[in-house]
């Protein structure tokens, strides 16, 4: 059972888990609905191996202390618990971006914004420090943006983990409390007597980064960064940001003093200085901090430069500690991944790599990459889109945790052979999802194209221009289908219900003057009077009482005539697809038998053929076609456009009621426009707007 399934079974009575939001070193985060209070929450679930080391009783006792703090700049812990071996804690769900996201986008913050962020963080820290709580991992990733204000996340979690385990046990499961870039010197040397001044140091690192666009200490490895925290003087902020006010630089540099005794001794002191700087009188006030206050006396500079023997010993110990732990963790991970590969469980190999934050591109996994890896390059239109990846697990009925690949283009990325889904998002564009398969030894290119938000094309995908594929190819030699938009899913019952509720059957603009029925050509009024559900109300033939069956809102709308499909298309401003468009969207340039390729062994996991009824649209994500359109093979056969007034129209794709060979070209069937069946539905296309 996956962690997600385990979690749903354990706490599903209180929280409806919707989806994974991300994963870090200690926990996986899920978006959920608080059933009791009808609100969105974020649930953090500790890694199972970490939970086993912690033990629930002590962890929950420690984290309860943090739950007592309520402050506008601290994200409150609203619940925690242990359920069937799972340790979790619950926070309000914040839709905004993190301070890290903003930094990644802007590089440097405007000085006024930086001061406001630092003031808010210091305000929250001051409240926590008054309660004896030390965060231990202050960094932009743990600060969320709420409007124009900052909110600190995960308060008390590090304390709970540390108190419940101790550093010895944390090392055995590969957990480090803190992030090397933001660690104070005392954290770097694993000093057990850490107090609130370690948070003040981290605020200084973060403030330096907000202004300079880079942290004060850089290095190729964690060991190099830790050594710099212990021995190196930070460069003046003005070297990287010439317009930094002297008063602000002095506050930040005092935070960065090596010795805790030389920093701000109370968070309130630092907060008061930031509040003075943030006052609107004159923008940045002419506040002066004396050398004695700012910690820049010649004696101190000399003391910093002349590294003592004790400091050297501390550096060596810290570097050795991280090197030993890192090497041991790498050896263990390589052994775990290799064992999974040897047993044929490539899912386990990928999951282990993803949980560690590493991938096959790491040289330590060269042997696995050579035997069971493929190379993927992802380029997006527009360039620079964010790409997240998940692997299809087992029988493709579940997915791994999400891995953030960064921004496209992503060149020559090594992946464990298998099926993958990427979610691509870009500024001012609709988010899109695309699937692909990479085999061992493959080198493939994935080129998703995003739809501008201004196009009003939610729920559609772009099909690029190209040749007519599939069974129609011989009929159209050299013919190119222009690029177009197509629905990612078949039109659902709920979507068709919107048409019915809007009076679609009453508006004569959507219907021809006469229609060809089984009894011959009849007037529009006569034909419409017969287009009713089982109870005589307007709607598809399988509906009752003027609506679809309970629980089937997201199922394909079937039991509609060609006329009804065409009327819906006119109502919403789209069109039924031509045969050329439909086959282009289904197969693209792959030249394969099915939308996903030629794989017949997993066809039941990729499509709904020969079943007991329709499935919710999009239920088989790994059966999507090359452009991201789902269910083009199976689920519901779909009406095509055809010639106006034609006596027959084609239906394509096969359905839940048919065997798989009904997708193939010899089995394309045509029916009169009055034909209706519980296996026939439709999807729509649209022209690309002028760019």
C-alpha positions as CSV (number, residue, x, y, z in Angstrom):
1,X,0.0,0.0,0.0
2,X,1.4,3.4,-0.9
3,X,1.9,6.1,1.7
4,X,-1.1,8.1,0.2
5,X,-3.4,5.0,0.4
6,X,-2.2,4.3,3.9
7,X,-2.9,7.9,4.9
8,X,-6.4,7.9,3.4
9,X,-7.2,4.7,5.2
10,X,-5.9,6.1,8.5
11,X,-7.4,9.6,8.7
12,X,-10.0,9.6,5.9
13,X,-12.8,10.1,8.3
14,X,-11.4,13.5,9.3
15,X,-9.5,14.7,6.2
16,X,-10.3,14.1,2.5
17,X,-6.9,13.9,0.9
18,X,-7.0,15.6,-2.5
19,X,-3.4,15.5,-3.9
20,X,0.2,15.7,-3.0
21,X,1.7,19.2,-2.9
22,X,5.4,18.2,-2.6
23,X,8.0,16.3,-0.6
24,X,11.1,17.3,1.4
25,X,13.7,15.7,3.5
26,X,11.5,14.9,6.5
27,X,7.9,14.9,5.2
28,X,5.5,14.7,2.3
29,X,2.8,17.4,2.1
30,X,-0.8,16.8,1.0
31,X,-3.7,19.1,0.2
32,X,-6.8,17.9,2.1
33,X,-10.2,19.0,3.1
34,X,-11.0,19.3,6.8
35,X,-14.3,17.4,6.8
36,X,-15.4,18.8,10.1
37,X,-14.7,22.4,9.5
38,X,-15.0,22.5,5.7
39,X,-11.7,24.1,5.0
40,X,-8.6,23.4,3.0
41,X,-5.6,22.3,5.0
42,X,-2.0,21.1,4.4
43,X,-1.1,17.8,6.0
44,X,2.6,17.0,6.5
45,X,3.3,13.3,6.9
46,X,6.7,12.4,8.3
47,X,8.8,9.9,6.4
48,X,7.9,6.3,7.7
49,X,11.6,5.6,8.6
50,X,11.7,8.8,10.6
51,X,8.4,8.1,12.3
52,X,9.7,4.7,13.3
53,X,12.7,6.3,15.0
54,X,10.7,9.1,16.7
55,X,7.9,7.2,18.3
56,X,4.5,8.9,18.4
57,X,4.0,9.8,22.0
58,X,7.1,12.0,22.5
59,X,6.9,13.6,19.1
60,X,3.3,14.7,19.6
61,X,4.0,15.9,23.1
62,X,6.8,18.1,21.8
63,X,4.9,19.5,18.8
64,X,1.9,20.3,21.0
65,X,4.1,23.1,22.5
66,X,4.3,24.8,19.1
67,X,0.6,24.4,18.6
68,X,0.0,26.8,21.5
69,X,1.5,29.8,19.6
70,X,-0.9,32.0,17.7
71,X,0.6,34.9,15.8
72,X,-0.2,36.6,12.5
73,X,3.4,35.9,11.2
74,X,3.4,32.2,12.2
75,X,1.5,29.5,10.4
76,X,-0.4,27.9,13.2
77,X,-0.3,24.1,13.8
78,X,-4.0,23.2,14.0
79,X,-3.8,19.4,14.5
80,X,-1.4,16.6,14.8
81,X,-1.6,12.9,15.5
82,X,-0.5,9.3,15.0
83,X,-2.6,7.0,13.0
84,X,-1.6,3.4,12.2
85,X,2.1,4.2,12.5
86,X,1.8,7.5,10.6
87,X,2.9,10.7,12.3
88,X,1.4,13.9,10.8
89,X,0.6,17.5,11.6
90,X,-1.9,19.8,10.0
91,X,-1.6,23.5,9.0
92,X,-3.9,25.9,7.2
93,X,-3.5,25.7,3.5
94,X,-1.9,28.8,2.0
95,X,-2.4,29.3,-1.7
96,X,0.3,32.0,-2.1
97,X,3.9,31.5,-3.1
98,X,6.9,31.1,-0.8
99,X,9.6,33.6,-0.4
100,X,11.9,31.2,-2.2
101,X,9.5,31.3,-5.2
102,X,9.6,35.1,-5.3
103,X,13.4,35.1,-5.0
104,X,13.7,32.6,-7.8
105,X,11.5,34.9,-10.0
106,X,13.0,38.3,-9.1
107,X,16.6,37.6,-8.0
108,X,16.7,40.5,-5.6
109,X,13.8,42.1,-3.7
110,X,13.1,45.8,-3.6
111,X,14.7,47.2,-0.4
112,X,11.3,48.2,1.1
113,X,9.9,44.7,0.5
114,X,13.0,43.0,1.9
115,X,12.7,45.1,5.1
116,X,9.0,44.3,5.4
117,X,9.7,40.6,5.0
118,X,12.5,40.6,7.6
119,X,10.4,42.6,10.0
120,X,7.5,40.2,9.7
121,X,9.7,37.1,10.2
122,X,11.5,38.8,13.2
123,X,8.0,39.6,14.7
124,X,6.9,36.0,14.5
125,X,10.3,34.8,15.8
126,X,10.1,37.2,18.8
127,X,6.8,35.7,19.9
128,X,8.1,32.1,19.5
129,X,11.3,32.9,21.3
130,X,9.3,34.3,24.2
131,X,7.8,30.8,24.5
132,X,11.2,29.2,24.4
133,X,10.8,27.8,20.9
134,X,13.7,27.9,18.4
135,X,12.8,27.3,14.7
136,X,16.3,25.9,13.6
137,X,15.5,26.1,9.9
138,X,14.7,29.7,9.0
139,X,15.1,30.1,5.2
140,X,13.1,31.5,2.3
141,X,11.5,28.1,1.6
142,X,9.9,28.2,5.1
143,X,8.4,31.6,4.7
144,X,5.1,32.0,2.8
145,X,3.8,35.1,1.3
146,X,0.3,36.2,2.5
147,X,-0.6,39.3,0.6
148,X,2.2,41.7,1.3
149,X,3.2,40.0,4.5
150,X,5.4,37.0,5.5
151,X,4.3,34.0,7.5
152,X,6.8,31.5,9.0
153,X,6.0,27.8,8.5
154,X,6.9,24.6,10.4
155,X,7.5,26.2,13.8
156,X,8.4,23.7,16.4
157,X,8.8,20.8,14.1
158,X,12.6,20.7,14.2
159,X,12.4,20.9,18.0
160,X,9.9,18.1,18.2
161,X,12.1,15.9,15.9
162,X,15.3,16.7,17.8
163,X,13.8,16.3,21.2
164,X,12.2,13.0,20.3
165,X,15.3,11.4,18.8
166,X,18.5,13.1,19.5
167,X,21.2,13.7,16.9
168,X,22.5,10.1,17.0
169,X,19.2,8.7,15.7
170,X,18.7,11.4,13.2
171,X,22.0,10.7,11.6
172,X,21.0,7.0,11.1
173,X,18.0,8.0,9.0
174,X,19.8,10.7,7.1
175,X,18.1,13.7,8.6
176,X,19.9,17.0,9.2
177,X,18.1,19.7,11.3
178,X,18.8,22.8,9.4
179,X,20.0,23.7,5.9
180,X,23.7,24.2,5.4
181,X,23.3,27.6,3.6
182,X,21.4,29.0,6.6
183,X,23.1,27.2,9.5
184,X,24.7,29.1,12.3
185,X,28.3,28.2,13.2
186,X,27.0,26.5,16.4
187,X,24.6,24.4,14.3
188,X,27.4,23.5,11.9
189,X,29.4,22.0,14.8
190,X,26.4,20.2,16.2
191,X,26.6,22.2,19.4
192,X,23.9,20.8,21.7
193,X,23.3,24.2,23.4
194,X,21.6,26.0,20.6
195,X,19.3,28.8,21.5
196,X,17.3,31.5,19.8
197,X,20.4,33.3,18.5
198,X,20.8,30.6,15.9
199,X,17.5,31.8,14.4
200,X,18.8,35.4,14.4
201,X,21.9,34.2,12.5
202,X,19.6,32.6,9.9
203,X,17.6,35.8,9.6
204,X,20.8,37.5,8.7
205,X,21.6,35.0,6.0
206,X,18.2,35.3,4.6
207,X,18.3,39.1,4.7
208,X,21.6,39.1,2.9
209,X,20.1,36.9,0.2
210,X,17.0,39.0,-0.2
211,X,19.1,42.1,-0.9
212,X,22.1,40.6,-2.7
213,X,20.4,37.9,-4.7
214,X,22.8,35.3,-3.2
215,X,23.6,34.1,0.3
216,X,26.7,35.3,2.1
217,X,28.5,32.0,1.8
218,X,28.7,29.8,-1.3
219,X,30.4,26.5,-1.9
220,X,30.3,23.5,-4.2
221,X,29.5,21.2,-1.3
222,X,27.7,21.4,2.1
223,X,31.1,21.0,3.7
224,X,32.5,24.1,2.0
225,X,29.5,26.2,3.0
226,X,29.7,25.0,6.7
227,X,33.4,25.8,6.8
228,X,32.7,29.3,5.5
229,X,30.0,29.8,8.2
230,X,32.7,29.0,10.8
231,X,35.7,30.8,9.4
232,X,35.0,33.3,6.6
233,X,33.9,36.9,6.9
234,X,30.8,37.8,4.7
235,X,31.5,40.3,2.0
236,X,29.9,43.7,2.5
237,X,26.4,43.8,1.3
238,X,27.1,46.9,-0.7
239,X,29.5,44.9,-2.9
240,X,26.5,43.1,-4.3
241,X,23.8,45.8,-3.8
242,X,25.2,49.3,-3.8
243,X,22.0,50.9,-2.8
244,X,21.7,49.0,0.5
245,X,21.1,51.5,3.3
246,X,24.0,51.5,5.8
247,X,21.6,51.0,8.7
248,X,20.1,47.9,7.1
249,X,23.5,46.5,6.3
250,X,24.5,47.0,9.9
251,X,21.5,45.1,11.2
252,X,22.1,42.1,8.9
253,X,25.9,42.0,9.5
254,X,25.4,42.0,13.3
255,X,23.1,39.0,12.8
256,X,25.9,37.2,11.0
257,X,28.5,37.5,13.8
258,X,30.2,34.1,14.4
259,X,29.9,34.2,18.2
260,X,26.3,34.2,19.5
261,X,27.4,36.7,22.1
262,X,28.3,39.2,19.4
263,X,24.9,39.0,17.7
264,X,21.6,40.7,18.7
265,X,20.9,39.1,22.1
266,X,17.2,39.4,21.9
267,X,15.0,39.1,18.8
268,X,13.1,42.1,20.0
269,X,16.2,44.2,19.6
270,X,16.6,43.3,16.0
271,X,12.9,43.8,15.4
272,X,13.0,47.3,16.8
273,X,15.8,48.2,14.5
274,X,13.9,46.8,11.5
275,X,10.8,48.7,12.5
276,X,12.7,52.0,12.6
277,X,14.1,51.3,9.1
278,X,10.7,50.4,7.8
279,X,9.1,53.6,9.1
280,X,7.7,55.8,6.3
281,X,9.3,59.0,7.5
282,X,11.9,59.5,4.9
283,X,11.7,56.0,3.4
284,X,15.0,54.7,4.9
285,X,15.8,56.7,8.0
286,X,19.2,58.1,8.8
287,X,19.6,55.7,11.7
288,X,23.1,55.2,12.9
289,X,24.4,52.1,14.5
290,X,27.7,52.6,16.3
291,X,30.7,50.3,15.8
292,X,30.2,49.0,19.3
293,X,26.6,48.1,18.5
294,X,27.1,46.7,15.0
295,X,30.0,44.5,16.0
296,X,32.6,45.9,13.6
297,X,35.3,47.0,16.0
298,X,39.0,46.4,14.9
299,X,39.3,44.0,17.8
300,X,36.4,41.9,16.5
301,X,37.7,42.0,13.0
302,X,41.1,40.8,14.1
303,X,39.5,38.1,16.3
304,X,37.5,36.9,13.2
305,X,40.5,36.8,11.0
306,X,42.7,35.0,13.4
307,X,41.0,31.7,13.5
308,X,41.7,29.9,16.8
309,X,42.8,26.3,17.1
310,X,39.4,25.5,18.5
311,X,37.6,26.9,15.5
312,X,39.9,24.8,13.2
313,X,39.0,21.7,15.2
314,X,35.3,22.6,14.9
315,X,35.6,22.9,11.1
316,X,37.4,19.6,10.7
317,X,34.8,17.9,13.0
318,X,31.9,19.4,11.1
319,X,33.3,18.6,7.7
320,X,34.1,15.0,8.7
321,X,30.7,14.6,10.2
322,X,28.9,15.6,7.0
323,X,31.4,13.7,4.8
324,X,31.0,10.4,6.7
325,X,27.2,10.8,6.9
326,X,27.0,11.7,3.2
327,X,29.3,8.9,2.0
328,X,27.4,6.3,4.2
329,X,24.0,7.5,3.0
330,X,25.2,7.4,-0.7
331,X,26.5,3.8,-0.3
332,X,23.2,2.7,1.3
333,X,21.1,4.4,-1.4
334,X,23.2,2.9,-4.2
335,X,22.8,-0.5,-2.6
336,X,19.0,0.0,-2.2
337,X,18.6,1.2,-5.8
338,X,20.7,-1.6,-7.2
339,X,18.8,-4.3,-5.2
340,X,15.5,-2.9,-6.6
341,X,16.8,-3.1,-10.1
342,X,18.1,-6.6,-9.6
343,X,14.7,-7.7,-8.4
344,X,13.0,-6.1,-11.4
345,X,11.3,-3.5,-9.3
346,X,12.1,-0.3,-11.2
347,X,9.3,1.6,-9.4
348,X,11.1,1.0,-6.1
349,X,14.4,2.2,-7.7
350,X,12.8,5.4,-8.8
351,X,11.0,6.0,-5.5
352,X,14.2,5.6,-3.5
353,X,16.0,8.1,-5.7
354,X,13.2,10.6,-5.6
355,X,12.9,10.3,-1.8
356,X,16.6,11.1,-1.5
357,X,16.4,14.1,-3.9
358,X,18.8,12.5,-6.3
359,X,18.5,11.0,-9.8
360,X,20.3,8.8,-12.2
361,X,22.4,11.7,-13.4
362,X,24.5,11.3,-10.2
363,X,27.6,9.4,-11.1
364,X,27.1,7.0,-8.2
365,X,24.3,5.4,-10.1
366,X,26.1,5.1,-13.4
367,X,25.7,1.3,-13.5
368,X,21.9,1.5,-13.1
369,X,21.7,4.3,-15.6
370,X,23.5,2.3,-18.2
371,X,21.3,-0.8,-17.8
372,X,17.9,0.7,-16.9
373,X,18.0,4.3,-17.7
374,X,16.7,6.5,-20.6
375,X,17.6,10.1,-21.5
376,X,14.8,12.7,-21.7
377,X,15.0,16.3,-22.9
378,X,12.0,18.5,-22.2
379,X,11.5,21.7,-24.1
380,X,8.4,23.8,-23.6
381,X,6.6,26.5,-25.5
382,X,7.0,29.0,-24.1
383,X,10.5,28.3,-22.8
384,X,11.1,28.7,-19.0
385,X,7.9,26.8,-17.9
386,X,8.1,25.0,-14.6
387,X,8.1,21.2,-14.9
388,X,7.1,18.7,-12.2
389,X,7.3,14.9,-12.8
390,X,5.7,11.8,-11.4
391,X,6.2,8.1,-12.3
392,X,3.3,5.8,-13.0
393,X,3.5,2.9,-10.5
394,X,2.4,-0.7,-10.5
395,X,-0.4,-1.2,-13.1
396,X,-0.4,2.6,-13.8
397,X,-3.2,3.0,-11.3
398,X,-1.1,5.2,-9.0
399,X,1.7,7.7,-9.2
400,X,4.9,8.4,-7.3
401,X,5.6,11.5,-5.3
402,X,6.1,14.6,-7.4
403,X,9.6,15.6,-8.3
404,X,10.4,19.2,-9.2
405,X,12.6,19.2,-12.3
406,X,12.9,23.0,-12.5
407,X,12.4,25.2,-15.5
408,X,12.6,24.1,-19.1
409,X,14.5,23.5,-21.2
410,X,15.7,20.4,-19.2
411,X,18.4,18.7,-21.3
412,X,19.5,15.1,-21.1
413,X,17.8,14.2,-17.9
414,X,18.3,10.5,-16.9
415,X,15.3,8.6,-15.7
416,X,14.7,5.0,-14.6
417,X,12.9,3.3,-17.5
418,X,9.1,3.5,-17.2
419,X,6.0,5.7,-17.7
420,X,6.0,9.3,-16.6
421,X,3.6,12.2,-16.3
422,X,4.8,15.8,-16.3
423,X,2.7,18.9,-15.2
424,X,3.9,22.0,-16.9
425,X,3.0,25.5,-15.8
426,X,4.1,29.0,-17.0
427,X,3.3,32.6,-16.3
428,X,0.0,33.7,-18.1
429,X,-0.5,30.2,-19.5
430,X,-2.8,27.3,-18.5
431,X,-1.2,24.4,-16.7
432,X,-1.0,21.3,-18.8
433,X,-0.3,17.6,-18.1
434,X,1.5,15.2,-20.5
435,X,2.6,11.6,-20.4
436,X,5.5,9.7,-22.0
437,X,7.3,6.4,-21.8
438,X,11.1,6.0,-21.8
439,X,12.7,2.6,-22.3
440,X,16.2,1.6,-21.2
441,X,18.7,3.1,-23.7
442,X,16.1,5.5,-25.1
443,X,16.9,9.1,-25.9
444,X,13.6,11.0,-26.4
445,X,12.4,14.5,-26.7
446,X,9.2,15.8,-25.0
447,X,7.9,19.1,-26.3
448,X,4.7,20.2,-24.5
449,X,3.0,23.4,-25.7
450,X,1.1,25.5,-23.2
451,X,-2.1,27.5,-24.0
452,X,-2.1,31.2,-23.2
453,X,-4.6,32.0,-20.5
454,X,-6.0,34.8,-22.7
455,X,-7.3,32.2,-25.2
456,X,-10.2,31.1,-23.0
457,X,-9.4,27.5,-23.8
458,X,-9.6,25.8,-20.4
459,X,-9.7,22.0,-20.6
460,X,-8.2,21.9,-24.1
461,X,-4.8,21.0,-25.6
462,X,-2.9,22.2,-28.6
463,X,-2.4,19.8,-31.5
464,X,0.5,20.9,-33.6
465,X,0.2,21.0,-37.4
466,X,1.3,17.9,-39.2
467,X,0.4,15.0,-41.5
468,X,-2.8,13.0,-41.3
469,X,-1.9,9.8,-39.4
470,X,-3.5,6.4,-38.8
471,X,-6.1,4.9,-41.2
472,X,-6.6,8.1,-43.2
473,X,-2.9,8.5,-44.1
474,X,-3.1,6.8,-47.5
475,X,-6.1,9.0,-48.5
476,X,-4.2,12.3,-47.7
477,X,-0.7,12.0,-49.1
478,X,1.2,15.2,-48.4
479,X,-1.7,16.9,-46.7
480,X,-1.0,18.8,-43.6
481,X,-3.6,19.4,-40.8
482,X,-3.3,23.0,-39.5
483,X,-2.7,23.3,-35.7
484,X,-5.9,23.4,-33.7
485,X,-7.3,23.0,-30.1
486,X,-9.1,19.8,-28.9
487,X,-10.8,19.0,-25.7
488,X,-8.5,17.1,-23.4
489,X,-11.5,15.0,-22.3
490,X,-14.8,13.8,-23.7
491,X,-17.7,16.2,-22.9
492,X,-19.0,15.2,-19.5
493,X,-22.5,14.8,-18.2
494,X,-22.0,17.9,-16.1
495,X,-20.9,20.0,-19.1
496,X,-23.9,18.8,-21.1
497,X,-26.1,19.6,-18.1
498,X,-25.0,23.2,-18.4
499,X,-26.2,23.2,-22.0
500,X,-29.6,21.8,-21.0
501,X,-30.0,24.2,-18.0
502,X,-29.2,27.1,-20.3
503,X,-32.1,26.2,-22.5
504,X,-30.1,24.6,-25.2
505,X,-32.9,22.4,-26.4
506,X,-35.2,25.5,-26.7
507,X,-33.0,27.8,-28.6
508,X,-33.6,27.3,-32.3
509,X,-30.3,28.9,-33.3
510,X,-28.5,25.6,-32.3
511,X,-30.7,23.3,-34.4
512,X,-31.3,22.8,-38.2
513,X,-34.8,23.5,-39.6
514,X,-35.3,19.8,-40.3
515,X,-33.7,16.6,-39.1
516,X,-33.2,13.1,-40.4
517,X,-34.8,10.7,-38.0
518,X,-35.5,7.0,-38.3
519,X,-38.9,7.9,-39.7
520,X,-37.4,10.2,-42.3
521,X,-36.9,14.0,-42.5
522,X,-39.1,15.8,-39.9
523,X,-39.4,19.4,-38.7
524,X,-37.2,20.8,-36.0
525,X,-40.2,21.0,-33.6
526,X,-41.1,17.4,-34.2
527,X,-37.5,16.2,-33.8
528,X,-36.9,18.1,-30.6
529,X,-40.0,16.8,-29.0
530,X,-38.5,13.3,-29.3
531,X,-35.1,14.2,-27.8
532,X,-36.0,13.4,-24.2
533,X,-34.7,11.2,-21.4
534,X,-36.5,8.2,-19.9
535,X,-38.9,10.4,-18.1
536,X,-39.8,12.6,-21.0
537,X,-37.7,15.6,-20.0
538,X,-35.0,17.2,-22.2
539,X,-31.7,15.4,-22.1
540,X,-29.8,12.3,-23.3
541,X,-31.6,9.1,-23.5
542,X,-29.9,7.5,-20.5
543,X,-30.8,10.4,-18.1
544,X,-33.9,10.5,-15.8
545,X,-35.8,13.4,-14.4
546,X,-33.9,15.8,-16.6
547,X,-30.5,15.0,-15.2
548,X,-27.7,12.4,-15.2
549,X,-27.5,9.5,-12.8
550,X,-26.1,10.3,-9.3
551,X,-22.4,10.1,-9.1
552,X,-21.8,10.3,-12.8
553,X,-21.2,14.0,-13.3
554,X,-17.7,13.5,-14.6
555,X,-18.5,10.5,-16.9
556,X,-18.7,11.0,-20.6
557,X,-22.1,12.3,-21.8
558,X,-23.4,9.4,-24.0
559,X,-26.8,8.5,-25.5
560,X,-26.8,11.7,-27.6
561,X,-27.6,12.0,-31.3
562,X,-25.2,13.7,-33.8
563,X,-27.6,16.6,-33.8
564,X,-27.3,17.1,-30.0
565,X,-23.5,16.9,-30.2
566,X,-23.5,19.5,-32.9
567,X,-26.0,21.8,-31.1
568,X,-23.8,21.7,-27.9
569,X,-20.8,22.6,-30.1
570,X,-22.6,25.6,-31.5
571,X,-23.8,26.7,-28.0
572,X,-20.2,26.7,-26.6
573,X,-18.6,28.1,-29.7
574,X,-16.7,25.1,-30.9
575,X,-17.1,22.3,-33.5
576,X,-17.1,18.5,-33.8
577,X,-13.7,17.4,-35.1
578,X,-13.1,16.3,-38.7
579,X,-11.7,12.8,-39.2
580,X,-8.3,14.3,-40.0
581,X,-8.3,16.3,-36.8
582,X,-9.4,13.5,-34.6
583,X,-6.8,11.1,-35.9
584,X,-4.1,13.7,-35.7
585,X,-4.9,14.4,-32.1
586,X,-5.1,10.7,-31.3
587,X,-1.8,9.5,-32.9
588,X,0.2,12.5,-33.8
589,X,3.5,11.7,-35.6
590,X,4.1,8.5,-33.6
591,X,2.8,6.1,-36.2
592,X,1.7,3.8,-33.4
593,X,-1.3,1.6,-33.1
594,X,-2.8,3.4,-30.1
595,X,-2.5,6.9,-28.7
596,X,0.1,5.8,-26.1
597,X,2.1,3.6,-28.5
598,X,2.1,0.0,-29.5
599,X,2.0,-1.6,-26.0
600,X,-0.7,-4.2,-25.9
601,X,0.3,-5.7,-22.5
602,X,-0.8,-2.7,-20.5
603,X,-3.9,-1.8,-22.6
604,X,-6.3,-2.5,-19.7
605,X,-4.3,-0.1,-17.5
606,X,-4.4,2.7,-20.2
607,X,-7.9,2.5,-21.5
608,X,-11.5,1.5,-20.8
609,X,-12.3,-1.2,-23.3
610,X,-14.8,-4.1,-22.7
611,X,-15.9,-2.9,-19.3
612,X,-19.2,-2.5,-17.5
613,X,-19.7,1.2,-18.3
614,X,-18.1,4.5,-18.8
615,X,-15.4,5.7,-16.4
616,X,-14.9,9.3,-15.3
617,X,-13.1,11.2,-18.0
618,X,-9.3,11.1,-17.6
619,X,-9.3,8.0,-15.4
620,X,-6.4,6.5,-17.4
621,X,-3.7,9.2,-17.5
622,X,-1.1,7.0,-19.1
623,X,-3.4,6.3,-22.0
624,X,-3.3,9.9,-23.2
625,X,-2.2,10.7,-26.7
626,X,0.9,12.6,-27.8
627,X,-0.7,16.1,-27.2
628,X,-2.4,15.3,-23.9
629,X,-5.9,14.2,-25.0
630,X,-7.4,11.5,-22.9
631,X,-9.7,8.5,-23.6
632,X,-9.3,8.7,-27.4
633,X,-9.1,4.9,-27.2
634,X,-11.9,3.3,-25.2
635,X,-14.5,4.8,-22.8
636,X,-16.9,6.4,-25.4
637,X,-16.9,6.3,-29.1
638,X,-17.0,9.8,-30.5
639,X,-19.0,11.6,-33.2
640,X,-17.1,13.2,-36.0
641,X,-18.2,16.3,-38.1
642,X,-18.8,15.0,-41.6
643,X,-20.4,16.9,-44.5
644,X,-23.5,19.1,-43.7
645,X,-26.7,17.2,-44.2
646,X,-24.9,13.9,-44.7
647,X,-27.1,10.8,-44.2
648,X,-24.4,9.1,-42.0
649,X,-21.6,10.3,-39.7
650,X,-18.6,8.4,-38.4
651,X,-18.0,7.4,-34.8
652,X,-14.4,6.5,-33.8
653,X,-12.2,5.4,-30.9
654,X,-13.9,2.3,-29.6
655,X,-15.7,2.2,-26.2
656,X,-16.2,0.6,-22.9
657,X,-18.6,-1.8,-24.6
658,X,-16.3,-3.0,-27.4
659,X,-13.1,-5.0,-27.7
660,X,-9.8,-3.2,-28.3
661,X,-9.7,-3.9,-32.1
662,X,-12.6,-1.4,-32.5
663,X,-10.0,1.3,-32.4
664,X,-8.4,0.0,-35.6
665,X,-9.3,1.5,-39.0
666,X,-11.2,-1.5,-40.4
667,X,-13.8,-1.1,-37.6
668,X,-14.7,2.5,-38.1
669,X,-18.5,2.7,-38.3
670,X,-21.0,5.3,-39.5
671,X,-24.5,5.9,-38.4
672,X,-27.4,8.2,-39.2
673,X,-27.5,11.5,-37.3
674,X,-30.4,10.2,-35.2
675,X,-28.5,7.3,-33.9
676,X,-28.0,7.2,-30.2
677,X,-26.2,4.7,-27.9
678,X,-24.9,4.6,-24.3
679,X,-21.4,4.0,-25.8
680,X,-21.3,7.0,-28.1
681,X,-20.4,10.5,-26.9
682,X,-18.2,13.3,-28.3
683,X,-15.5,15.9,-27.8
684,X,-14.9,19.2,-29.6
685,X,-12.3,21.2,-31.4
686,X,-11.6,24.9,-31.9
687,X,-9.4,27.1,-34.1
688,X,-6.3,28.6,-32.7
689,X,-6.9,32.3,-31.9
690,X,-4.7,34.8,-33.8
691,X,-1.5,35.0,-31.9
